[in-house]
Amino acid sequence: MTTEQSTTTESRQPLLVLRGISKRFGAVQVLHEVDFEIHPGEVVALVGDNGAGKSTLIKVISGIFKADSGDIVWQGTNRHLAAPADATALGIATVYQDLALCDNLDVVANLFLGHEERGVTRLIDETSMERDATVLLRRLAVAIPSVRTPVASLSGGQRQSVAVARATMGDPKLVILDEPTAALGVPQTRQVLALIDRLREEGLAVIVISHNLVDVFQVADRIIVLRLGRRVATMEASTSTADQVVAAMTGAAEADVAQVLQAGGVTS
C-alpha cells in the first residue's frame, strides 16, 4: 500500500473505519487496500482524478458494492454491508449527483416519498407532513419559497438542499454527498456549503466528494486523496494548500504543480 502522508492524529472514537478495502471489476483493480475513517461532527472531503476510485469507495460504504476484501467497522463493531438497506439501517445516507427528486411533486411530497405520514384512518396526513417538513427545513436553515413549491421550479442549490434534507429524515449518523456543488452558481454553492456546515454542527459525519478544491477548503476538516485506487494522502484543510492536494492527486512534484497553477493551466 502506498505510504500515506498524514498531518493529523485523531484520538476520538471514529464513527466509521474502513481497513484494507479492495475491489476488482474483472481484470481492473479499482481499490487497493484502502483505509478510511471519519468521526462524528467531521466533514471529510474525498478527492482524486477521474478513475481514482472515489465513487466505488462510497458505493462500498453505501452497500451498493460488496468489497472483495477488507473490514468495515461501524461504531467499533465489524459490519457486513450486503445491500443498501444494511447501510441505511446503520444510519448511512447518500445523496448522489442526480438527486433522485421528482420534478412533478412539491417539496413535501419529495421529502416524504415512500414514507408518507398517515392518520388514524390510514389516509395520508398532508397537514402533519407539511408541518414536519417546515420544521425540518427551518432547522437546517434551508431557504425555499414554500414547502408546497414544485421541485421543478427550485434553483439548483435549493434542489440540492431538499435532497440533503430528505437524507436526514431517517436520523442518519453519516451523510455522503456526491459532487454537491457541481454546476451550481456562486450563491447556490454558498447555500449548499452552509447546509453542510449545519450538518456538522448537528453532530453528523459528512463525506463530500468534489473536484472543486475551493469548495473543499471552505467546508472540509480533512482531505483524503485517492490516486489510482489507493489512499495516498491525508491533509488537514486548515494547514494544507491546493498545490499539495493537486500534487497528491496527480503524483507530480508540488513545485511543478505550483508553476502550472500560476500559469493558469489548471483550475483548482
Kinemage of the C-alpha trace (Angstrom):
@kinemage 1
@onewidth
@group {chain A} dominant
@subgroup {mainchain}
@vectorlist {calphas} color= white
{ca met a 1} P 0.000 0.000 0.000
{ca thr a 2} L 1.282 3.497 -0.825
{ca thr a 3} L 2.872 5.304 2.093
{ca glu a 4} L 0.385 7.863 3.318
{ca gln a 5} L 1.256 11.472 4.061
{ca ser a 6} L -0.708 12.381 7.191
{ca thr a 7} L -0.795 15.592 9.201
{ca thr a 8} L -3.410 14.561 11.769
{ca thr a 9} L -3.725 12.199 14.714
{ca glu a 10} L -7.241 11.525 15.966
{ca ser a 11} L -7.860 10.230 19.484
{ca arg a 12} L -11.670 10.257 19.305
{ca gln a 13} L -13.654 7.126 18.546
{ca pro a 14} L -14.338 7.067 14.793
{ca leu a 15} L -17.878 6.585 13.583
{ca leu a 16} L -16.740 4.607 10.537
{ca val a 17} L -13.450 2.867 9.816
{ca leu a 18} L -12.544 1.022 6.627
{ca arg a 19} L -9.495 -1.221 6.731
{ca gly a 20} L -7.830 -2.640 3.658
{ca ile a 21} L -10.805 -2.289 1.316
{ca ser a 22} L -10.128 -3.776 -2.119
{ca lys a 23} L -12.466 -4.062 -5.089
{ca arg a 24} L -11.934 -5.536 -8.527
{ca phe a 25} L -14.173 -5.495 -11.594
{ca gly a 26} L -12.922 -8.231 -13.898
{ca ala a 27} L -9.307 -7.503 -14.711
{ca val a 28} L -9.454 -3.959 -13.320
{ca gln a 29} L -8.375 -3.434 -9.709
{ca val a 30} L -10.349 -0.329 -8.706
{ca leu a 31} L -9.493 -0.148 -4.996
{ca his a 32} L -6.226 -1.323 -3.464
{ca glu a 33} L -6.356 -1.916 0.309
{ca val a 34} L -7.909 1.480 1.035
{ca asp a 35} L -8.209 2.671 4.631
{ca phe a 36} L -10.693 5.364 5.585
{ca glu a 37} L -12.056 6.873 8.786
{ca ile a 38} L -14.476 9.594 9.788
{ca his a 39} L -15.635 10.912 13.165
{ca pro a 40} L -18.966 12.336 14.318
{ca gly a 41} L -19.246 16.042 13.555
{ca glu a 42} L -16.478 15.890 10.956
{ca val a 43} L -16.529 16.785 7.255
{ca val a 44} L -14.097 14.728 5.185
{ca ala a 45} L -13.533 15.583 1.527
{ca leu a 46} L -12.701 12.640 -0.717
{ca val a 47} L -10.811 13.872 -3.764
{ca gly a 48} L -8.975 12.418 -6.745
{ca asp a 49} L -8.909 12.432 -10.525
{ca asn a 50} L -11.473 10.523 -12.565
{ca gly a 51} L -10.841 6.814 -12.088
{ca ala a 52} L -9.235 7.285 -8.681
{ca gly a 53} L -11.858 5.066 -7.020
{ca lys a 54} L -13.952 7.652 -5.188
{ca ser a 55} L -17.340 6.524 -6.476
{ca thr a 56} L -16.517 2.866 -5.908
{ca leu a 57} L -15.470 3.569 -2.337
{ca ile a 58} L -18.669 5.388 -1.442
{ca lys a 59} L -20.715 2.645 -3.076
{ca val a 60} L -18.963 0.138 -0.817
{ca ile a 61} L -19.856 2.317 2.173
{ca ser a 62} L -23.431 2.635 0.878
{ca gly a 63} L -23.843 -1.105 0.460
{ca ile a 64} L -24.194 -0.970 -3.336
{ca phe a 65} L -20.895 -2.783 -3.957
{ca lys a 66} L -19.506 -5.542 -1.778
{ca ala a 67} L -15.785 -5.233 -1.121
{ca asp a 68} L -13.648 -8.183 -2.202
{ca ser a 69} L -11.625 -7.898 0.983
{ca gly a 70} L -11.204 -5.638 3.987
{ca asp a 71} L -13.192 -4.686 7.072
{ca ile a 72} L -15.982 -2.173 7.654
{ca val a 73} L -16.138 -1.070 11.289
{ca trp a 74} L -19.153 0.970 12.396
{ca gln a 75} L -19.039 2.472 15.897
{ca gly a 76} L -16.393 -0.048 16.908
{ca thr a 77} L -18.182 -3.148 15.540
{ca asn a 78} L -17.391 -5.046 12.342
{ca arg a 79} L -20.307 -4.900 9.922
{ca his a 80} L -21.253 -6.705 6.724
{ca leu a 81} L -22.965 -4.491 4.158
{ca ala a 82} L -24.635 -6.757 1.620
{ca ala a 83} L -27.195 -4.234 0.354
{ca pro a 84} L -28.078 -0.518 0.575
{ca ala a 85} L -30.705 -1.371 3.199
{ca asp a 86} L -27.918 -2.583 5.501
{ca ala a 87} L -26.149 0.781 5.263
{ca thr a 88} L -29.410 2.685 5.764
{ca ala a 89} L -30.194 0.626 8.865
{ca leu a 90} L -26.853 1.654 10.370
{ca gly a 91} L -27.511 5.337 9.693
{ca ile a 92} L -25.698 5.930 6.401
{ca ala a 93} L -27.456 8.187 3.870
{ca thr a 94} L -26.146 9.001 0.393
{ca val a 95} L -27.125 11.841 -1.930
{ca tyr a 96} L -25.939 11.164 -5.488
{ca gln a 97} L -25.462 13.743 -8.231
{ca asp a 98} L -28.809 13.012 -9.881
{ca leu a 99} L -30.554 13.820 -6.530
{ca ala a 100} L -33.419 11.394 -7.358
{ca leu a 101} L -36.063 14.102 -6.917
{ca cys a 102} L -39.468 14.034 -8.619
{ca asp a 103} L -39.888 17.312 -10.505
{ca asn a 104} L -43.676 16.957 -10.737
{ca leu a 105} L -44.085 16.801 -6.949
{ca asp a 106} L -43.768 19.563 -4.381
{ca val a 107} L -41.138 19.711 -1.643
{ca val a 108} L -43.315 17.983 0.968
{ca ala a 109} L -44.104 15.066 -1.344
{ca asn a 110} L -40.419 14.660 -2.223
{ca leu a 111} L -39.332 14.692 1.406
{ca phe a 112} L -41.841 12.020 2.398
{ca leu a 113} L -41.889 9.978 -0.813
{ca gly a 114} L -42.275 6.339 0.197
{ca his a 115} L -42.559 7.284 3.882
{ca glu a 116} L -45.811 9.228 3.932
{ca glu a 117} L -47.332 10.009 7.311
{ca arg a 118} L -50.823 8.624 7.850
{ca gly a 119} L -53.604 9.452 10.292
{ca val a 120} L -55.874 7.147 12.255
{ca thr a 121} L -57.924 6.471 9.114
{ca arg a 122} L -54.729 5.399 7.280
{ca leu a 123} L -55.151 8.275 4.842
{ca ile a 124} L -52.104 10.391 4.086
{ca asp a 125} L -51.870 13.189 6.657
{ca glu a 126} L -50.930 16.155 4.466
{ca thr a 127} L -51.184 18.641 7.344
{ca ser a 128} L -48.765 16.711 9.536
{ca met a 129} L -46.317 16.207 6.676
{ca glu a 130} L -46.375 19.891 5.779
{ca arg a 131} L -45.749 20.858 9.401
{ca asp a 132} L -42.873 18.390 9.829
{ca ala a 133} L -41.325 19.432 6.511
{ca thr a 134} L -41.401 23.072 7.563
{ca val a 135} L -39.774 22.269 10.908
{ca leu a 136} L -37.042 20.216 9.225
{ca leu a 137} L -36.153 22.841 6.632
{ca arg a 138} L -36.118 25.611 9.229
{ca arg a 139} L -33.844 23.548 11.461
{ca leu a 140} L -31.410 23.083 8.592
{ca ala a 141} L -31.811 26.739 7.511
{ca val a 142} L -32.920 25.689 4.026
{ca ala a 143} L -34.467 28.692 2.275
{ca ile a 144} L -37.200 27.888 -0.257
{ca pro a 145} L -40.342 29.828 -1.272
{ca ser a 146} L -42.709 27.263 0.258
{ca val a 147} L -42.800 23.577 1.136
{ca arg a 148} L -45.614 23.373 -1.426
{ca thr a 149} L -43.387 24.687 -4.223
{ca pro a 150} L -42.925 22.161 -7.061
{ca val a 151} L -39.340 20.919 -7.085
{ca ala a 152} L -39.107 21.688 -10.813
{ca ser a 153} L -39.300 25.415 -10.065
{ca leu a 154} L -36.480 25.433 -7.488
{ca ser a 155} L -32.932 26.572 -8.184
{ca gly a 156} L -30.092 24.078 -8.334
{ca gly a 157} L -28.940 24.961 -4.831
{ca gln a 158} L -32.462 24.646 -3.445
{ca arg a 159} L -32.911 21.264 -5.120
{ca gln a 160} L -29.638 20.035 -3.661
{ca ser a 161} L -30.674 21.296 -0.228
{ca val a 162} L -34.023 19.481 -0.454
{ca ala a 163} L -32.238 16.251 -1.398
{ca val a 164} L -29.868 16.608 1.566
{ca ala a 165} L -32.767 17.423 3.902
{ca arg a 166} L -34.560 14.285 2.723
{ca ala a 167} L -31.449 12.239 3.501
{ca thr a 168} L -31.509 13.479 7.114
{ca met a 169} L -35.105 12.434 7.750
{ca gly a 170} L -34.147 8.970 8.951
{ca asp a 171} L -31.831 10.493 11.583
{ca pro a 172} L -28.621 9.257 9.909
{ca lys a 173} L -25.231 9.493 11.549
{ca leu a 174} L -23.291 9.738 8.277
{ca val a 175} L -24.297 11.639 5.125
{ca ile a 176} L -22.395 11.110 1.862
{ca leu a 177} L -22.655 13.888 -0.744
{ca asp a 178} L -21.509 13.173 -4.299
{ca glu a 179} L -20.417 16.410 -6.035
{ca pro a 180} L -22.988 18.526 -4.163
{ca thr a 181} L -21.927 21.827 -5.767
{ca ala a 182} L -21.371 20.634 -9.341
{ca ala a 183} L -22.818 23.050 -11.927
{ca leu a 184} L -24.074 25.469 -9.263
{ca gly a 185} L -23.584 29.225 -9.329
{ca val a 186} L -21.842 31.124 -6.546
{ca pro a 187} L -24.980 31.948 -4.469
{ca gln a 188} L -26.301 28.391 -4.829
{ca thr a 189} L -22.940 26.907 -3.879
{ca arg a 190} L -22.841 29.136 -0.806
{ca gln a 191} L -26.257 27.816 0.222
{ca val a 192} L -25.177 24.171 -0.072
{ca leu a 193} L -21.889 24.709 1.766
{ca ala a 194} L -23.779 26.433 4.584
{ca leu a 195} L -26.031 23.380 4.804
{ca ile a 196} L -23.007 21.103 5.115
{ca asp a 197} L -21.748 23.300 7.957
{ca arg a 198} L -25.150 22.920 9.589
{ca leu a 199} L -24.982 19.126 9.359
{ca arg a 200} L -21.592 19.200 11.067
{ca glu a 201} L -22.964 21.462 13.804
{ca glu a 202} L -25.691 18.873 14.432
{ca gly a 203} L -23.015 16.243 15.011
{ca leu a 204} L -23.358 14.350 11.736
{ca ala a 205} L -20.356 12.971 9.902
{ca val a 206} L -20.258 14.142 6.277
{ca ile a 207} L -18.267 12.755 3.353
{ca val a 208} L -18.045 15.168 0.420
{ca ile a 209} L -16.814 14.056 -2.989
{ca ser a 210} L -15.783 17.074 -5.025
{ca his a 211} L -13.482 18.201 -7.818
{ca asn a 212} L -13.806 21.820 -6.691
{ca leu a 213} L -10.920 22.475 -4.318
{ca val a 214} L -12.193 25.947 -3.454
{ca asp a 215} L -15.346 24.382 -2.022
{ca val a 216} L -13.335 21.594 -0.388
{ca phe a 217} L -11.118 24.011 1.527
{ca gln a 218} L -14.125 26.069 2.564
{ca val a 219} L -16.084 23.221 4.139
{ca ala a 220} L -13.811 20.242 4.934
{ca asp a 221} L -11.967 19.442 8.135
{ca arg a 222} L -9.791 16.816 6.475
{ca ile a 223} L -8.988 15.926 2.880
{ca ile a 224} L -8.326 12.322 1.854
{ca val a 225} L -6.751 11.860 -1.571
{ca leu a 226} L -7.169 8.765 -3.742
{ca arg a 227} L -4.948 8.078 -6.734
{ca leu a 228} L -5.349 5.013 -8.933
{ca gly a 229} L -7.404 3.264 -6.279
{ca arg a 230} L -5.027 3.918 -3.393
{ca arg a 231} L -5.195 6.333 -0.500
{ca val a 232} L -2.083 8.420 -0.954
{ca ala a 233} L -2.546 11.417 1.330
{ca thr a 234} L -4.483 12.782 4.286
{ca met a 235} L -4.378 16.512 4.983
{ca glu a 236} L -5.831 18.940 7.442
{ca ala a 237} L -7.698 21.508 5.361
{ca ser a 238} L -6.688 24.318 7.711
{ca thr a 239} L -2.961 23.725 7.233
{ca ser a 240} L -2.762 22.488 3.635
{ca thr a 241} L -2.776 24.125 0.215
{ca ala a 242} L -4.368 23.429 -3.151
{ca asp a 243} L -0.877 22.815 -4.552
{ca gln a 244} L -0.355 19.987 -2.072
{ca val a 245} L -3.704 18.402 -2.862
{ca val a 246} L -3.189 18.589 -6.634
{ca ala a 247} L 0.317 17.172 -6.258
{ca ala a 248} L -1.063 14.229 -4.300
{ca met a 249} L -3.863 13.704 -6.839
{ca thr a 250} L -1.534 13.699 -9.841
{ca gly a 251} L 1.691 12.353 -8.363
{ca ala a 252} L 3.515 15.451 -9.599
{ca ala a 253} L 6.027 17.408 -7.587
{ca glu a 254} L 4.444 20.233 -5.609
{ca ala a 255} L 6.725 22.848 -7.182
{ca asp a 256} L 5.696 21.725 -10.667
{ca val a 257} L 2.034 21.941 -9.718
{ca ala a 258} L 2.517 25.471 -8.377
{ca gln a 259} L 4.075 26.570 -11.670
{ca val a 260} L 1.184 25.136 -13.683
{ca leu a 261} L -1.402 26.771 -11.419
{ca gln a 262} L 0.359 30.119 -11.654
{ca ala a 263} L 0.434 29.808 -15.431
{ca gly a 264} L -3.301 29.229 -15.457
{ca gly a 265} L -3.082 25.690 -16.784
{ca val a 266} L -5.117 24.101 -14.005
{ca thr a 267} L -8.245 25.331 -12.248
{ca ser a 268} L -8.478 24.418 -8.603
